[in-house]
Amino acid sequence: MSEDARRVRMAEALLRHFSACVKSVQLYAPEHPLVKRAVDQLAESFERAHVESEELVIGLIDHQAVVDGVPLLATPGVSETVERLQALGAERLAFRRGLTPDELLAFVRQLGARPALSGDRRDDRLAALSSPHVTVGRLTLQRQIDADCCDVAAMREHYGQAVAGAEALWDQARAEGSPDPNAAIALVDGLASAIGENPRAMLALAALHRYDNYTFTHMVNVSVLTMAQARSLGITGTLLRQFGLAGLMHDIGKIRTPAEILTKSDRLTDAEFAVMMRHPLDGAEILRRRLDLPPLAAVVALEHHLRIDRTGYPAGVERSSLNLATQLCSIADVYDAMRSQRAYQRAFPTDRIMAVLQQHDRKRFDDRLVRRFGQLMGVYPIGNIVRLDNGSLAVVTRIHAPDPARPAVRVVVDPSGKRLDRPYDLALWTEEGRDGPPPRIVVPVDPDEAGFDPLAYLDGAAA
């Protein structure tokens, strides 16, 4: 059995035992033999998991549970428990090594007895469920922003190499009919490592307005943004790279699309768009034949233009639910396409893009995933230049997830238009600073208009 298959089996067993345990305490008295057996089975599952890691996390997204980084669909046997947890507002359950059967029994008894609440009282109720070895709460974005260990110049070079690698991969796939799996995997491994080392710089690079070649930068950006979202949900390791590979390859079917359609600068005719719409099926077929690529890549290639309300294309594809990787990739795909400056399309500002994504809640995208994407990217992404209401120019350096419209910024140009020798940092979400309330963002500013490179200020280096 492969390592991936073993992890999936362990995750499935743990989720199944967890659901059975919650159900047993709802049906029987605590001292009933069936309750004891269910608690013992669940405790054994945690013991096996804690041999490998000190903490095991269960995250809840839509109708899926992510157990130790493994996304699982909620089967009929566990869907009731997943729905109950979501009704309580629980999105993240962390179980640490040292968890005892007695502590576990107390936890599931409280969980089984809790009525659903809304509003602020939810957080208080979730906190009351926690114990020395169990923490229950909401998912929070994983942040390494203050621990970035590589400078932006190195990330910029790495990003450029990735775009060049994507171009070579595309050209080879067009010439030979399918992509080189080793080249694709190596490219994604490098991107995953870069995201881990300096997520701030990689997200900033993925949010640039203009590209020299849309096709190849789009491949890289969708891979980066898909992995960034997956990391924020607790997905790591091999599975994270599979998500990234699926993002990189989502449009590979377009190697069969005639160049005159793919590169046309005007609006496509109905007949041309019908040809363009074949690329999901073409991509799935190309990737399905590559046994040396994970099956997830073919699934995402097929599904990435389908919506959660079952509309979209290709027509006739029935899915009870879309894969989590598909949903993350689709959000990244739409975001990057709207963010891009091309000959026939201006780049949309991020606030407009987020409004479009939110407009399609529960139709095209899951609203919780869209909300988390907004918390990850912000209304003004990292690396954006913004004008403040006092006339200063600043670079966005960190997103504040509770209020994505009010990030941390580094002020670079003062109200008179003078470039500062010593830029300084402001947290725009604070209510009151040393000199009164912080300024507000008025509008994003194009780097060409501002006259300086914003990425140079992400690691504190002067331009």
N, C-alpha and C positions, 0 to 999 in steps of 0.2 A: 504494500500500500504506500502510495506517495505521501510526502509530508503534507501537501495541500489537502489530500483526501482525508488524512488522519485528523487534521485540524477541523475540517468540516464535520466529520463524524462526531468528534468530541463536542463541538459547539451545538450540534443538533441534539445530542443526548442531554447536555446540560439544560438547554432550553425546554426540552420535553419534561425532564425531571422537575424543573422549576415550576412549570405550569401544573404538573400533577400535584406538587406539594401545596400550592396555593388552593387548588380545588379541594384537596382532602381536608384542609382546615376549615373550609366553608361548609363541608358536609358532615364532619364528625367532630367529636370532642377531642381535645388535645391529647388525652391519654389513650385514644383508640389505636389499636395495632396498625391500621392502615395509615394513620397519620405518622406514626413512628417509622414505618417502613419508607414512606415517601420522604420524610426528612433525612433519614439515613442515606437513601439513594442520592439525594441532592447534595448532602454533605460530602459523600464520596466523590461525586463529580467535581465539586470545588477543590477537594484535596488533590485530585489528579491534575487539575488545571494549575493549582498553586505550586506544584513541583517545578513548573517551567517559569512562572512569573509570580511576583508578589501580589499583584492585583489583577483581577479579571473584571472587565467592564462590559455591561450590556447596554447598548444604546438602542433607542426606539425611534424609527423614522418611517412615517406613513404606516404601511402594513408590514413593515420589515423590522426584524430585530438584528442588530449587529452585535454578535457575541465574540468577544476577543478578536475583533477585526474581521470577522467572517459574516457577511450579510446573509440572512436566512429569511425566506418567506414564512409568514405565520400560517402554519398548517391548521386545519380545523381543530386539532387537539390543543393548540396553544393560542389560537387567535383570541379566545375569550380573555385570557390573561393579558395579552398584549393590549387589547382594547381597554381593559380595566386600568392598566398602568397609564395609558395615554389619557384616559378620562381623569385620572388623578393629577395629570400634568407631569408625571415622571417621564423623563427623557434619557436619564443616565443613572444606572445602578452600578456602583463599584463595590466589589467584594474583595477584601484583603486577606492575605494569609493569616491564619490564626482563628478564623471563623469557626465557632463551635456549633454542634447540633442544637444546643439549647438557645444560643443567640439566633440561629437560623429559624428555629421554631417560633420564637418571639417575634421575629421580623415578619414571617409569612402570616402569622395570626393577625398582626396589626394591619398588614396589607389587605388581607381578605376581609377585614371588618370596616375598612375606610370607605365612606361615601365620597362621591366625586364632588369637588368644589371648584369654583372659578375665582378669578381675580387674585388679589394679593394673598388671600388666605391659603391659596394652594401652596405657596412657597413655605409658609409656616407649617402646614400639614406634612409636606415632604421632609422638612428638616426634622420633624418629630419622629419620622420613620427611621432615621439614621441611628446607628449604634457604633461602638468602638471599631467594628470591622465591616460596617456597611454604611455607604453614603448614597443617598438618593437625592436627585435634583434635576436640573435642566442641563442639556448639553451646552458646553462652552467651547468657543473656538480655541484650538490649540495655538498658543503663541510662543514664538521664539524671537520676537522682534528685538528684544533688548539683549539677546544672546547671539546676534549675528556675528559669525566668526570669519566671514570672508568679505572683502571690500567690494563695492559696487562695480569697479572697473573689471575685476575678475569675473563677476557674474555677467557683465555685459559681453565680455569676450566669450564666455561659455555659451551664452544665449546665441550669439552670432554663429558659433560653431554648430549649435544645434539646428539653426535654420539652414545652414549649408548642408548639414547631414540630411535634413528632411528633403531638400532639393535633390540630393544624390539618390536618396531612397526612392523618391517619386519617379525620377528619370529611369532608374533601373527597373522599377515595377512596370512602367509603361512599355519599356523595351522588351521585358521578359514575361509580362503577363501577371506577375505576382511579386510582392515585396520580399526582400532578403530578410528572413526572420532574425538572423544574428545582428544585422545592422540596426534593425528596428529596436530590438531588445537593448542593445548597447546604448542607443540614443536615449531611450526612456530611462535606463539606469542612471545615465549622467544627469538627466533632468531631475529625477527623484532625489539624487544626492544633492544637487544644487538647491532644490527647494528645502531640503532638510538643513542645509548650511546657512542659507540666507533667504528665507521666504519673502521678506520685505522687498528685496531687490528683484527677485524673480516675478513677483506679482506686479511690481512697477513696470518691468520690461514688457510683461504680457498685456499691460493696459495702455501702451503707447498708441497714439492716434494714427500714425502713418507707417506704412510698410513698403519696403522696396519690392517685395513680391508677396502678394496676398496669400496665394495657395500654400506656400511653405511656412510662412510665419503663422498662418491660421492653424496648420497642423501642430506646430509647437505650442501655440497659445492654448488651444483646446486641451492638449495633453497636460500642460502646466495647471490650467484652471480646474480641470477634472481632478487631478491629484490633490490640489490645494483644498478643494471641497471635501474630498475623501479623507484627507488627514484631519480636517476639522471635525469629522464624525468618528475619529478614532481608528480609521483603517490604516494599517501600516504594512511594511514588509513586502512579501511577494504579491499579495493581493493589491496593494497600492500600485505597484508597477503594472499589474494587469489592467487596472483602471486607466493608468497613463497610456499604456500601449493601445487600449481600445480608443482613447481620445485621439491619439496620433493617427490611427488607421481608420477613423470613422468615415472619412470621405474617399477612401482608396478606390471605391467603385468608379470614381470620376476619371480614372485612367482610361476607361472605355468610352468616356463621353467625348464626342468630336471636339477638337480644339476650337473650332469656330464658334461653338456654343459655349464652351467653358470660359472663353476669354472675351466674349461679346460685351461691348461696353454699353449697349442699349438694352432696353427691356426685351426679354425673350418673347417670341410669339408663342401661341398656345401649342403649336406643334413642337417647337424647340423645347418648351418647358416639359412637355411629355417625355422627350428624350432625356432631359436632365433628371426627371423623377425616377429613372431606372437605376440611378447609382446606388441606392441602398441594397437592392437585390443583387446588383453586380458585385458590390463590396462584400456582401455576405457570402456569395458564391466563391469569390477569390480567396477569402480568408478561411472559409470552411475547408477548403482543399489543403490548406497548410496545416498538417498535423503537428508541426513544430511550433505553432502559435497557440496560445490559450483560446478555448472556444468562446470566451467572453468577448473577444475582439469581433468575431463574426456576429454575435448577438447584437452588440451595440451598432455595428455597421448597418444591420437590418432595421433596427428600431429607432434610430436617432431622429427620424422625422415623424414618428408616431407620437400621439398625445395621450395623456392619461385618460381622456374621455373617449378614446378609441378612434378618433379622427386622425387625419394626417395621411401620409403615404409611406410605403406602398399599400395600395388598396387590397383588401381581402386578407390581411394579416391579422389574425385574432390573438389577442393577448389578454389574459385576465388582469395582469398588471405588468408594468414595464420594469425591467431590471434596474436596480439602483444605479449601476454604472451608466446605463442609458440616460436616466434622468439627470444625473450630474453632467454628463457629456452634452446633453441637449441644452441645458442652461448655459454652459460654457460656449457652445456653438453659436447660439443666438447673441449672447453678450459680445463675443469677439467680432461677429459679423457686423453688428450695429456700431461697434466701436471703431471699425476700420475706415480709414480714408481711402477711397478708391476713385477711379476715373468717373464712374457713374453714380457715386454715392458719397455724400459727406459723412463725416464721423458724427455720431450722435453723442451728446453729453451723457454722462452716467446716470444722472437723475432721470433723464428721459428713458433710458434703457431699462432702469429698474421699474419705472412706471409701466412700461410695456410688459415686462415679465410679470409684474403683479396683476396686471389687467387680465392675464390668462390663468390666474390661480384656479386650480381645480378643473381647468379645461385642458391646458397644455402641460402645465407644471404643477407639482405639489407645492402648496403655499408655504409649508414649513421649510422646504429646501430653498425656495426663493428667498425667504426671510433670512436664512443662514448665509446664503450667498451675499445678500446685502450687508450682513454683518461682517463678512469676510472682506469684501471689496470696498464697502463704503459708498456713500453718495459721491465722494471725491476720492478716487483711489490713491493709494500710496504713490508718490512720485508726481502727482498733479501739482501744477502751479495754480494758486488761487489768489484772488484779490479780496482783501478784507475790507470791512466797511469803514476803516480809518484810512484807507488808501494804500496800505502796505501790500507787498507781494510776499507770499509764503509758499513753502513746499510741504505738502502733506507727508508726514513721516509715520503716522500710526493711526489705525482705525479704532474708534471707540465703539465696540459692539452694541452697548445699550442705546447709543444715539449715533448711528452711522453718518449723520449729516454734520456732526461736530467732532472732527478728528483732532489729533495732535498735529501741530504744524511747526515748521522752522521758518521764522521771519527772516527774509533775505534782503528785501528792499524796503526802506522806510517810506512814510507817507509823502516825502518830498521827491521820491524817485531815486534816492541815493542808495547804492549798493552798500550793505553793511560789512564792515571789516570783521565784526563778530556777530554772526547770526545768532538768534536766540530762540528758544523753544516755548511754545504756548500750548496748553491743553484747553481747547475751545469749549469743552463740555462743562467746565467748572462754572459755578454760579457767580463766584466773586473771587477776584484775584487781588494782588497787592495794590494795583492801581484801579480797582473797580472791576466791573464785569468784563470778560474777555471780548474781543471783537468777533463779529460774525463774518462768515464767508458770503461774498456777494456773487461772485461768478468765477468759473475756471478761466485760466489765461493760457493761450498758446505759447509754448516755449520760444517760438520765433519772435513773437511780440514782446515777450519778457526779456529776451536777450541773454539768457543763461541756461545752462543744462541743469535741470532739477535733480537728476540722479546723482550728481556730484555732491549733493547735500544730504543724502540719505545716511552716509556713514561719517558725516562731520567734516569731510574734506572740502576745502575752499575751491571754488570754481576757478 
